[in-house]
Amino acid sequence: MPTALETATKNAMQRFGIIGKSPLFTTAIEQALKVAPVDLSVLIIGESGSGKEVFPKIIHDNSKRKHEKFMAVNCGAIPAGTINSELFGHEKGSFTGAVAEHKGYFEDCNGGTLFLDEVAELPLETQALLLRVLESGEYMRVGSSAVRKTDVRIVAATNKNLETAIKEGKFREDLYYRLCSVRIDVPPLRRRENDIWLLTRKFNHDFSEKYKTPEVEYNDDAKQAMLNYRWPGNVRQLKNVAEQIALFEAGKKLTAEDVAKYFPQQVGLVSVDGVEHDYMHEREYLFKMLYKLQQDVLGLQEMLSSQHMPADATTSFQLNDDIELLKRESHKLAKVSMGGGAEDPGRKIIEIGNNERKPDFETPYALEVEARIKTLDETERETITRALERNHGKRKKTADELNISERTLYRKIKEYGLESRNQHKNK
Protein backbone atom coordinates (compact mmCIF):
# COMPACT_ATOMS: atom_id res chain seq x y z
CA MET A 1 0.00 0.00 0.00
CA PRO A 2 1.50 3.37 -1.04
CA THR A 3 2.49 5.84 1.67
CA ALA A 4 0.95 9.29 1.97
CA LEU A 5 4.11 10.81 0.44
CA GLU A 6 4.04 8.42 -2.52
CA THR A 7 0.39 9.25 -3.11
CA ALA A 8 1.09 13.00 -2.92
CA THR A 9 4.00 12.58 -5.36
CA LYS A 10 1.81 10.70 -7.82
CA ASN A 11 -0.92 13.34 -7.55
CA ALA A 12 1.57 16.17 -8.10
CA MET A 13 2.97 14.45 -11.20
CA GLN A 14 -0.52 13.98 -12.61
CA ARG A 15 -1.57 17.54 -11.83
CA PHE A 16 1.43 19.12 -13.53
CA GLY A 17 1.84 16.61 -16.34
CA ILE A 18 5.18 15.23 -15.15
CA ILE A 19 6.38 12.07 -16.90
CA GLY A 20 9.04 9.89 -15.30
CA LYS A 21 9.92 7.15 -12.88
CA SER A 22 13.53 8.04 -12.20
CA PRO A 23 14.32 7.76 -8.47
CA LEU A 24 16.42 10.93 -8.68
CA PHE A 25 13.55 12.94 -10.12
CA THR A 26 10.85 11.54 -7.84
CA THR A 27 13.12 12.22 -4.86
CA ALA A 28 13.33 15.88 -5.92
CA ILE A 29 9.52 16.03 -6.11
CA GLU A 30 9.25 14.45 -2.66
CA GLN A 31 11.63 17.09 -1.28
CA ALA A 32 9.43 19.83 -2.77
CA LEU A 33 6.34 18.32 -1.16
CA LYS A 34 8.05 18.01 2.23
CA VAL A 35 9.24 21.63 2.29
CA ALA A 36 6.00 23.08 0.87
CA PRO A 37 4.13 23.44 4.22
CA VAL A 38 7.24 24.88 5.92
CA ASP A 39 7.63 28.58 5.14
CA LEU A 40 11.30 28.49 4.14
CA SER A 41 13.13 29.89 1.13
CA VAL A 42 13.98 27.24 -1.44
CA LEU A 43 16.80 27.19 -4.01
CA ILE A 44 16.34 24.94 -7.04
CA ILE A 45 19.48 23.96 -8.94
CA GLY A 46 19.39 22.31 -12.34
CA GLU A 47 20.44 22.58 -15.96
CA SER A 48 18.45 24.57 -18.48
CA GLY A 49 15.50 22.58 -19.80
CA SER A 50 15.53 20.05 -16.95
CA GLY A 51 12.10 21.06 -15.61
CA LYS A 52 13.01 23.39 -12.71
CA GLU A 53 9.99 25.61 -13.36
CA VAL A 54 7.50 22.97 -12.17
CA PHE A 55 8.94 22.75 -8.65
CA PRO A 56 7.91 26.26 -7.47
CA LYS A 57 4.36 25.43 -8.60
CA ILE A 58 4.39 22.18 -6.62
CA ILE A 59 5.69 24.04 -3.55
CA HIS A 60 3.10 26.82 -3.82
CA ASP A 61 0.23 24.44 -4.54
CA ASN A 62 0.97 22.41 -1.40
CA SER A 63 1.67 25.35 0.94
CA LYS A 64 -0.51 27.47 3.20
CA ARG A 65 -0.18 30.24 0.59
CA LYS A 66 -1.87 28.23 -2.17
CA HIS A 67 -4.90 30.54 -2.23
CA GLU A 68 -2.70 33.64 -2.64
CA LYS A 69 -0.78 34.83 -5.69
CA PHE A 70 1.97 32.86 -7.40
CA MET A 71 4.23 35.00 -9.59
CA ALA A 72 7.21 33.94 -11.70
CA VAL A 73 9.95 36.44 -12.59
CA ASN A 74 12.75 35.73 -15.05
CA CYS A 75 15.57 37.81 -13.55
CA GLY A 76 17.75 37.30 -16.61
CA ALA A 77 15.18 38.87 -18.94
CA ILE A 78 14.90 42.22 -17.11
CA PRO A 79 17.54 44.91 -17.89
CA ALA A 80 19.82 45.78 -14.97
CA GLY A 81 18.65 49.40 -15.08
CA THR A 82 15.02 48.51 -14.37
CA ILE A 83 15.26 45.36 -12.22
CA ASN A 84 14.96 47.28 -8.91
CA SER A 85 11.87 49.07 -10.15
CA GLU A 86 10.30 45.81 -11.32
CA LEU A 87 10.96 44.01 -8.04
CA PHE A 88 10.36 46.80 -5.52
CA GLY A 89 8.31 49.40 -7.45
CA HIS A 90 8.99 53.11 -7.94
CA GLU A 91 7.47 56.50 -7.17
CA LYS A 92 6.21 58.93 -9.77
CA GLY A 93 9.07 61.09 -11.06
CA SER A 94 11.77 58.95 -9.44
CA PHE A 95 13.56 58.66 -12.79
CA THR A 96 13.09 59.75 -16.36
CA GLY A 97 10.00 58.09 -17.74
CA ALA A 98 8.43 57.32 -14.35
CA VAL A 99 5.16 59.07 -15.17
CA ALA A 100 3.19 57.21 -12.48
CA GLU A 101 3.86 55.20 -9.36
CA HIS A 102 4.44 51.49 -9.93
CA LYS A 103 3.92 48.48 -7.70
CA GLY A 104 6.77 45.98 -7.71
CA TYR A 105 6.49 42.21 -7.58
CA PHE A 106 7.12 42.12 -3.83
CA GLU A 107 4.19 44.45 -3.21
CA ASP A 108 1.90 42.83 -5.75
CA CYS A 109 2.65 39.29 -4.51
CA ASN A 110 2.27 40.08 -0.79
CA GLY A 111 1.08 36.96 1.02
CA GLY A 112 1.92 34.66 -1.88
CA THR A 113 4.91 32.93 -3.48
CA LEU A 114 7.43 34.69 -5.72
CA PHE A 115 9.51 32.52 -8.06
CA LEU A 116 12.82 34.17 -9.02
CA ASP A 117 14.12 32.25 -12.03
CA GLU A 118 17.74 32.79 -13.15
CA VAL A 119 18.47 34.43 -9.79
CA ALA A 120 22.22 34.34 -10.51
CA GLU A 121 21.70 37.07 -13.13
CA LEU A 122 20.70 39.69 -10.52
CA PRO A 123 23.10 42.67 -10.21
CA LEU A 124 25.02 42.88 -6.91
CA GLU A 125 23.09 46.01 -5.89
CA THR A 126 19.79 44.18 -6.31
CA GLN A 127 21.17 41.18 -4.43
CA ALA A 128 21.76 43.43 -1.40
CA LEU A 129 18.16 44.69 -1.55
CA LEU A 130 16.85 41.14 -1.94
CA LEU A 131 18.84 40.04 1.10
CA ARG A 132 17.15 42.75 3.19
CA VAL A 133 13.69 41.59 2.11
CA LEU A 134 14.54 37.99 2.98
CA GLU A 135 15.88 38.95 6.40
CA SER A 136 13.32 41.52 7.52
CA GLY A 137 10.55 41.69 4.93
CA GLU A 138 11.41 45.38 4.43
CA TYR A 139 12.06 47.22 1.18
CA MET A 140 11.77 50.70 -0.35
CA ARG A 141 10.42 51.73 -3.70
CA VAL A 142 12.87 53.39 -6.09
CA GLY A 143 12.81 57.13 -5.40
CA SER A 144 11.22 56.75 -1.95
CA SER A 145 12.58 56.75 1.59
CA ALA A 146 9.47 55.13 3.08
CA VAL A 147 10.06 51.60 4.33
CA ARG A 148 7.40 49.09 3.27
CA LYS A 149 6.73 45.59 4.54
CA THR A 150 5.92 42.47 2.60
CA ASP A 151 5.27 38.83 3.41
CA VAL A 152 6.44 36.84 0.40
CA ARG A 153 7.86 33.35 0.18
CA ILE A 154 10.83 33.16 -2.17
CA VAL A 155 11.57 30.18 -4.38
CA ALA A 156 14.65 30.80 -6.54
CA ALA A 157 16.18 28.78 -9.36
CA THR A 158 19.39 28.87 -11.38
CA ASN A 159 21.37 26.76 -13.81
CA LYS A 160 24.64 28.37 -12.67
CA ASN A 161 27.16 27.10 -10.13
CA LEU A 162 26.61 29.64 -7.37
CA GLU A 163 29.66 28.51 -5.40
CA THR A 164 31.82 29.45 -8.39
CA ALA A 165 29.90 32.73 -8.82
CA ILE A 166 30.62 33.56 -5.15
CA LYS A 167 34.36 32.97 -5.64
CA GLU A 168 34.31 35.21 -8.73
CA GLY A 169 32.53 37.99 -6.79
CA LYS A 170 29.38 37.77 -8.92
CA PHE A 171 27.04 36.50 -6.21
CA ARG A 172 26.78 37.37 -2.53
CA GLU A 173 27.63 34.55 -0.16
CA ASP A 174 25.19 35.76 2.51
CA LEU A 175 22.36 35.85 -0.04
CA TYR A 176 23.23 32.32 -1.18
CA TYR A 177 22.86 30.94 2.34
CA ARG A 178 19.66 32.92 2.89
CA LEU A 179 18.10 31.58 -0.32
CA CYS A 180 19.40 28.08 0.27
CA SER A 181 17.44 27.28 3.43
CA VAL A 182 16.43 24.19 1.46
CA ARG A 183 18.17 23.14 -1.75
CA ILE A 184 16.57 20.91 -4.38
CA ASP A 185 18.76 19.47 -7.14
CA VAL A 186 16.90 18.64 -10.35
CA PRO A 187 18.75 15.87 -12.22
CA PRO A 188 19.58 16.34 -15.91
CA LEU A 189 17.85 14.07 -18.41
CA ARG A 190 21.02 12.05 -19.07
CA ARG A 191 20.83 10.83 -15.45
CA ARG A 192 17.19 9.80 -15.93
CA GLU A 193 17.86 7.10 -18.51
CA ASN A 194 14.60 5.23 -17.96
CA ASP A 195 12.63 8.46 -18.43
CA ILE A 196 14.13 9.22 -21.85
CA TRP A 197 12.13 6.49 -23.53
CA LEU A 198 8.94 7.27 -21.60
CA LEU A 199 9.16 10.93 -22.65
CA THR A 200 9.96 10.02 -26.26
CA ARG A 201 6.86 7.84 -26.50
CA LYS A 202 4.74 10.51 -24.81
CA PHE A 203 5.87 13.33 -27.14
CA ASN A 204 5.49 11.08 -30.20
CA HIS A 205 1.97 10.01 -29.24
CA ASP A 206 0.83 13.55 -28.35
CA PHE A 207 2.10 14.93 -31.66
CA SER A 208 0.45 12.21 -33.73
CA GLU A 209 -2.82 12.58 -31.87
CA LYS A 210 -2.85 16.37 -32.21
CA TYR A 211 -1.99 16.48 -35.92
CA LYS A 212 -3.59 13.18 -36.98
CA THR A 213 -0.39 11.67 -38.35
CA PRO A 214 0.64 7.97 -38.25
CA GLU A 215 2.86 7.18 -35.29
CA VAL A 216 6.49 6.28 -35.86
CA GLU A 217 8.09 3.07 -34.60
CA TYR A 218 11.59 2.76 -33.23
CA ASN A 219 13.57 -0.44 -33.71
CA ASP A 220 15.92 -1.53 -30.93
CA ASP A 221 18.91 0.32 -32.39
CA ALA A 222 16.89 3.53 -32.79
CA LYS A 223 15.68 3.27 -29.21
CA GLN A 224 19.24 2.72 -28.00
CA ALA A 225 20.42 5.76 -30.00
CA MET A 226 17.88 7.90 -28.15
CA LEU A 227 19.05 6.48 -24.82
CA ASN A 228 22.76 6.94 -25.62
CA TYR A 229 22.52 10.61 -26.64
CA ARG A 230 23.50 13.01 -23.82
CA TRP A 231 20.63 15.49 -24.33
CA PRO A 232 22.45 18.68 -23.27
CA GLY A 233 19.18 20.59 -23.77
CA ASN A 234 17.40 18.11 -21.49
CA VAL A 235 13.62 17.60 -21.73
CA ARG A 236 13.12 20.71 -23.85
CA GLN A 237 15.54 19.38 -26.49
CA LEU A 238 14.11 15.85 -26.37
CA LYS A 239 10.62 17.24 -27.04
CA ASN A 240 11.86 19.19 -30.07
CA VAL A 241 13.68 16.17 -31.54
CA ALA A 242 10.80 13.75 -30.87
CA GLU A 243 8.32 16.11 -32.54
CA GLN A 244 10.57 16.59 -35.58
CA ILE A 245 10.85 12.83 -35.95
CA ALA A 246 7.08 12.40 -35.55
CA LEU A 247 6.54 14.99 -38.29
CA PHE A 248 9.09 14.03 -40.93
CA GLU A 249 9.18 10.25 -40.36
CA ALA A 250 5.45 9.69 -39.80
CA GLY A 251 4.45 6.04 -40.22
CA LYS A 252 8.01 4.76 -40.58
CA LYS A 253 9.92 2.19 -38.59
CA LEU A 254 13.09 4.02 -37.60
CA THR A 255 16.68 2.84 -37.50
CA ALA A 256 19.55 4.38 -35.52
CA GLU A 257 20.66 6.21 -38.68
CA ASP A 258 17.17 7.73 -39.09
CA VAL A 259 17.25 9.02 -35.51
CA ALA A 260 20.85 10.27 -35.52
CA LYS A 261 20.25 12.83 -38.26
CA TYR A 262 17.91 14.73 -35.92
CA PHE A 263 20.61 15.19 -33.29
CA PRO A 264 21.94 18.75 -33.80
CA GLN A 265 25.57 19.15 -34.71
CA GLN A 266 25.90 22.13 -32.37
CA VAL A 267 24.15 22.35 -29.02
CA GLY A 268 24.63 25.24 -26.61
CA LEU A 269 28.22 26.51 -26.51
CA VAL A 270 29.88 23.25 -27.53
CA SER A 271 28.88 21.02 -30.42
CA VAL A 272 28.53 17.28 -30.08
CA ASP A 273 31.81 16.81 -31.94
CA GLY A 274 33.66 19.10 -29.51
CA VAL A 275 33.95 22.14 -31.81
CA GLU A 276 33.44 25.47 -30.05
CA HIS A 277 30.74 27.80 -31.33
CA ASP A 278 32.38 31.23 -31.56
CA TYR A 279 29.19 33.38 -31.90
CA MET A 280 30.74 35.37 -34.75
CA HIS A 281 27.42 36.25 -36.40
CA GLU A 282 25.78 37.18 -33.10
CA ARG A 283 28.63 39.56 -32.18
CA GLU A 284 28.58 41.19 -35.61
CA TYR A 285 24.82 41.71 -35.39
CA LEU A 286 25.10 43.24 -31.91
CA PHE A 287 27.76 45.70 -32.98
CA LYS A 288 25.73 46.73 -36.01
CA MET A 289 22.88 47.54 -33.62
CA LEU A 290 25.28 49.38 -31.32
CA TYR A 291 26.57 51.49 -34.18
CA LYS A 292 23.06 52.44 -35.33
CA LEU A 293 21.92 53.26 -31.78
CA GLN A 294 25.01 55.38 -31.18
CA GLN A 295 24.27 57.42 -34.30
CA ASP A 296 20.70 57.94 -33.09
CA VAL A 297 21.93 59.15 -29.69
CA LEU A 298 24.44 61.55 -31.25
CA GLY A 299 21.68 62.98 -33.43
CA LEU A 300 19.41 63.43 -30.41
CA GLN A 301 22.18 65.16 -28.48
CA GLU A 302 22.68 67.60 -31.35
CA MET A 303 18.94 68.31 -31.40
CA LEU A 304 18.97 68.90 -27.64
CA SER A 305 21.85 71.34 -27.88
CA SER A 306 20.09 73.32 -30.60
CA GLN A 307 16.77 73.26 -28.66
CA HIS A 308 14.97 71.40 -31.45
CA MET A 309 14.18 68.49 -29.17
CA PRO A 310 10.69 68.30 -27.62
CA ALA A 311 10.37 68.79 -23.88
CA ASP A 312 10.21 65.02 -23.29
CA ALA A 313 13.87 64.02 -23.42
CA THR A 314 13.40 60.45 -22.31
CA THR A 315 14.22 58.98 -25.71
CA SER A 316 17.92 59.78 -25.37
CA PHE A 317 18.10 58.05 -21.99
CA GLN A 318 16.19 55.04 -23.24
CA LEU A 319 18.48 54.61 -26.24
CA ASN A 320 21.48 54.75 -23.96
CA ASP A 321 19.87 52.10 -21.76
CA ASP A 322 19.57 49.90 -24.86
CA ILE A 323 23.20 50.56 -25.77
CA GLU A 324 24.47 49.65 -22.31
CA LEU A 325 22.40 46.46 -22.37
CA LEU A 326 23.71 45.52 -25.80
CA LYS A 327 27.27 46.24 -24.71
CA ARG A 328 26.90 43.89 -21.76
CA GLU A 329 25.45 41.16 -23.97
CA SER A 330 28.18 41.61 -26.60
CA HIS A 331 30.85 41.36 -23.90
CA LYS A 332 29.27 38.14 -22.66
CA LEU A 333 29.35 36.70 -26.17
CA ALA A 334 32.93 37.80 -26.61
CA LYS A 335 33.98 35.92 -23.47
CA VAL A 336 32.40 32.59 -24.43
CA SER A 337 34.90 29.75 -24.16
CA MET A 338 34.53 25.99 -24.20
CA GLY A 339 34.16 24.66 -20.68
CA GLY A 340 35.68 27.81 -19.19
CA GLY A 341 39.13 26.47 -20.08
CA ALA A 342 42.05 27.62 -22.21
CA GLU A 343 41.51 30.08 -25.00
CA ASP A 344 42.06 29.33 -28.67
CA PRO A 345 45.72 30.18 -29.28
CA GLY A 346 44.89 31.23 -32.82
CA ARG A 347 42.46 33.92 -31.70
CA LYS A 348 43.87 37.41 -31.49
CA ILE A 349 43.06 39.31 -28.27
CA ILE A 350 42.93 43.10 -28.17
CA GLU A 351 42.75 45.53 -25.24
CA ILE A 352 40.18 48.32 -25.36
CA GLY A 353 39.28 51.06 -22.89
CA ASN A 354 38.66 49.41 -19.54
CA ASN A 355 41.08 46.51 -20.17
CA GLU A 356 38.25 44.15 -20.97
CA ARG A 357 39.53 41.43 -23.29
CA LYS A 358 37.61 40.84 -26.50
CA PRO A 359 38.21 38.64 -29.54
CA ASP A 360 39.37 40.52 -32.61
CA PHE A 361 36.53 39.66 -35.00
CA GLU A 362 37.80 42.10 -37.66
CA THR A 363 34.62 44.15 -37.85
CA PRO A 364 35.74 47.62 -39.03
CA TYR A 365 33.21 49.63 -37.07
CA ALA A 366 33.54 47.66 -33.82
CA LEU A 367 36.53 49.58 -32.49
CA GLU A 368 34.90 52.89 -33.42
CA VAL A 369 31.74 51.99 -31.55
CA GLU A 370 33.60 50.86 -28.44
CA ALA A 371 35.68 54.04 -28.47
CA ARG A 372 32.74 56.38 -28.90
CA ILE A 373 30.04 54.76 -26.71
CA LYS A 374 29.20 56.95 -23.75
CA THR A 375 27.85 55.60 -20.53
CA LEU A 376 24.35 56.50 -19.44
CA ASP A 377 25.80 58.59 -16.58
CA GLU A 378 27.94 60.63 -18.99
CA THR A 379 25.04 61.27 -21.35
CA GLU A 380 22.68 62.10 -18.49
CA ARG A 381 25.17 64.55 -16.93
CA GLU A 382 25.70 66.27 -20.27
CA THR A 383 21.96 66.50 -20.95
CA ILE A 384 21.21 67.96 -17.50
CA THR A 385 24.07 70.46 -17.83
CA ARG A 386 22.77 71.73 -21.18
CA ALA A 387 19.19 71.90 -19.91
CA LEU A 388 20.34 73.98 -16.91
CA GLU A 389 22.20 76.34 -19.22
CA ARG A 390 19.18 76.75 -21.51
CA ASN A 391 16.98 77.57 -18.50
CA HIS A 392 19.59 79.90 -16.90
CA GLY A 393 19.96 77.59 -13.91
CA LYS A 394 16.25 77.63 -13.02
CA ARG A 395 15.74 74.16 -11.69
CA LYS A 396 11.96 74.02 -11.84
CA LYS A 397 11.96 74.84 -15.55
CA THR A 398 14.80 72.40 -16.09
CA ALA A 399 12.92 69.61 -14.32
CA ASP A 400 9.79 70.33 -16.37
CA GLU A 401 11.80 70.22 -19.59
CA LEU A 402 13.39 66.88 -18.69
CA ASN A 403 10.07 65.49 -17.42
CA ILE A 404 11.48 64.60 -14.00
CA SER A 405 10.68 65.78 -10.50
CA GLU A 406 12.60 68.66 -8.90
CA ARG A 407 13.68 66.29 -6.16
CA THR A 408 15.24 63.93 -8.71
CA LEU A 409 16.91 66.87 -10.45
CA TYR A 410 18.41 68.11 -7.15
CA ARG A 411 19.76 64.64 -6.50
CA LYS A 412 21.27 64.40 -9.99
CA ILE A 413 22.86 67.87 -9.68
CA LYS A 414 24.50 66.80 -6.43
CA GLU A 415 25.49 63.41 -7.81
CA TYR A 416 27.20 64.89 -10.86
CA GLY A 417 28.79 67.80 -8.95
CA LEU A 418 26.89 70.52 -10.81
CA GLU A 419 26.07 72.71 -7.76
CA SER A 420 28.98 75.08 -8.29
CA ARG A 421 27.84 75.89 -11.81
CA ASN A 422 24.38 76.95 -10.71
CA GLN A 423 24.63 78.11 -7.11
CA HIS A 424 24.41 81.77 -8.19
CA LYS A 425 21.30 81.12 -10.28
CA ASN A 426 17.69 81.44 -9.22
CA LYS A 427 15.84 78.27 -8.54
Secondary structure, 3 states (H helix, E strand, C coil): CCCHHHHHHHHHHHHCCCCCCCHHHHHHHHHHHHHCCCCCCEEEECCCCCCCCHHHHHHHHCCCCCCCCEEEEEHHHCCCCCHHHHHHCECCCCCCCCCCCECCHHHHCCCCEEEEECHHHCCHHHHHHHHHHHHHCEEECECCCCEEECCCEEEEEECCCHHHHHHCCCCCHHHHHHHCCEEEECCCHHHCHHHHHHHHHHHHHHHHHHHCCCCCEECHHHHHHHHHCCCCCHHHHHHHHHHHHHHHCCCCEECHHHHHCCCCCEECCEECCCCECCCHHHHHHHHHHHHHHHHHHHHHHHHHHCCCCCCCCHHHHHHHHHHHHHHHHHHHHHCCCHHHCCCCCCCCEEEECCCEEEECCCCHHHHHHHHHCCCHHHHHHHHHHHHHHHCCCCHHHHHHHHCCCHHHHHHHHHHCCCHHHHCCCCC
